[in-house]
Amino acid sequence: MRVKIIVALFFLLFVSACSDSSQMKVEIDRGKLTNTLFVQKIQSDSSQELSKTIINEKQIAEVINKIEDIEIEDMDSSTILTEIKSENTYMFSFIEGKADHTGKPTYVFFANEEGYFYFSTMKDNKIKLTSKSVAKHKEILDEINNILHVDF
């Protein structure tokens, strides 16, 4: 019996040591979000600006619900920026003040057309990109665009 317990404890210790502790889920402080969401498509091969401002609280809440539990891993900001610039990417920015790109962002996340999501944190009153989804979530991006009626 003692041997079985020791083997079981060893197995649990081994499994927990093998798990990737750098992975976590997206957590958003809803209290810090604004009621304005600015969506912009950033195209690597075009200077055309495609954007839309969302002020519908129900739509914004649905978007937050879609992204909240995405598994993420920490990533260097410069690597994230390189990935974002290399592909067509959607920027979702919660804006304080003017309901356009001139307002102050309180939270930002990006999603490329492949379905990878990139998330930010606020540090020293500046937004910094710090994490990327572990897996592609193209279906979530499609659902978000459908919820917000984004057709670009």
For each residue, the residues with C-beta under 8 A, 3 or more apart:
1: 4 5
2: 5 6
3: 6 7
4: 1 7 8
5: 1 2 8 9
6: 2 3 9 10
7: 3 4 10 11
8: 4 5 11 12
9: 5 6 12 13
10: 6 7 13 14
11: 7 8 14 15
12: 8 9 15 16
13: 9 10 16 17
14: 10 11 17 18
15: 11 12 18 19
16: 12 13 19
17: 13 14
18: 14 15
19: 15 16
20: 23 73
21:
22: 73 74
23: 20 71 72 73 134
24: 27 71 72 73 131
25: 68 69 70 71 72
26: 67 68 69 70 72 117 119 131
27: 24 68
28: 33 64 67 68 107
29: 32 33
30: 33 64
31:
32: 29 106 107 122
33: 28 29 30 60 64 94 106 107
34: 94 95 96 106
35: 55 57 60
36: 53 54 55 94 95 96 99 103
37: 53 54 55 59 60 63 92 93 94 95 148
38: 51 52 53 54 91 92 93 94 95 99 100 101 103 105
39: 51 52 53 54 90 91 92 93 148 150
40: 49 50 51 52 90 91 93 101
41: 50 51 88 89 90 91 150 152
42: 84 88 89 90 91
43: 46 48 50 88
44: 85 86 87 88
45:
46: 43
47:
48: 43
49: 40
50: 40 41 43 152
51: 38 39 40 41 101
52: 38 39 40 148 149 150 152
53: 36 37 38 39 95 99 100
54: 36 37 38 39 59 60 148
55: 35 36 37 99
56: 59 60
57: 35 60 61
58: 61 62
59: 37 54 56 62 63 147 148
60: 33 35 37 54 56 57 63 64 94
61: 57 58 64 65
62: 58 59 65 66 147
63: 37 59 60 66 67 92 144 147 148
64: 28 30 33 60 61 67 68
65: 61 62 68
66: 62 63 140 143 144 147
67: 26 28 63 64 70 109 117 140 144
68: 25 26 27 28 64 65
69: 25 26
70: 25 26 67 117 133 137 140
71: 23 24 25 133 134 135
72: 23 24 25 26 117 119 131 132 133 134
73: 20 22 23 24 131 132 134
74: 22 130 131
75: 79 80 118 129 130 131 132
76: 79 80
77: 80 81 128 129 130
78: 81 82
79: 75 76 82 83
80: 75 76 77 83 84 118 129 130 132
81: 77 78 84 85 129
82: 78 79 85 86
83: 79 80 86 87 112 116 118 132
84: 42 80 81 87 89 110 112 118 129
85: 44 81 82 89
86: 44 82 83
87: 44 83 84 112 113 114
88: 41 42 43 44 112 113
89: 41 42 84 85 110 111 112 113
90: 39 40 41 42 110 111 112 141 145 150
91: 38 39 40 41 42 108 109 110
92: 37 38 39 63 108 109 110 111 144
93: 37 38 39 40 101 105 107 108
94: 33 34 36 37 38 60 105 106 107 108
95: 34 36 37 38 53 98 99 100 101 103 104 105 106
96: 34 36 103 104 105 106
97: 102 103 104
98: 95 102 103
99: 36 38 53 55 95 103
100: 38 53 95 103
101: 38 40 51 93 95
102: 97 98
103: 36 38 95 96 97 98 99 100
104: 95 96 97
105: 38 93 94 95 96 108 127
106: 32 33 34 94 95 96 122
107: 28 32 33 93 94 120 122 127
108: 91 92 93 94 105 120 127 129
109: 67 91 92 117 118 119 120
110: 84 89 90 91 92 117 118 129
111: 89 90 92 115 116 117 118 137 140 141 144
112: 83 84 87 88 89 90 115 116 118
113: 87 88 89 138 141
114: 87 136 138
115: 111 112 133 136 137 138 139 140 141
116: 83 111 112 132 133 136 137
117: 26 67 70 72 109 110 111 132 133 137 140 141
118: 75 80 83 84 109 110 111 112 129 131 132 133
119: 26 72 109 129 130 131 132
120: 107 108 109 127 128 129 130
121: 127 128 130 131
122: 32 106 107 125 126 127 128
123: 126 128
124:
125: 122
126: 122 123
127: 105 107 108 120 121 122
128: 77 120 121 122 123
129: 75 77 80 81 84 108 110 118 119 120
130: 74 75 77 80 119 120 121
131: 24 26 72 73 74 75 118 119 121
132: 72 73 75 80 83 116 117 118 119
133: 70 71 72 115 116 117 118 136 137
134: 23 71 72 73
135: 71
136: 114 115 116 133
137: 70 111 115 116 117 133 140 141
138: 113 114 115 141 142
139: 115 142 143
140: 66 67 70 111 115 117 137 143 144
141: 90 111 113 115 117 137 138 144 145
142: 138 139 145 146
143: 66 139 140 146 147
144: 63 66 67 92 111 140 141 147 148 150
145: 90 141 142 148 149 150 151
146: 142 143 149
147: 59 62 63 66 143 144
148: 37 39 52 54 59 63 144 145
149: 52 145 146
150: 39 41 52 90 144 145
151: 145
152: 41 50 52
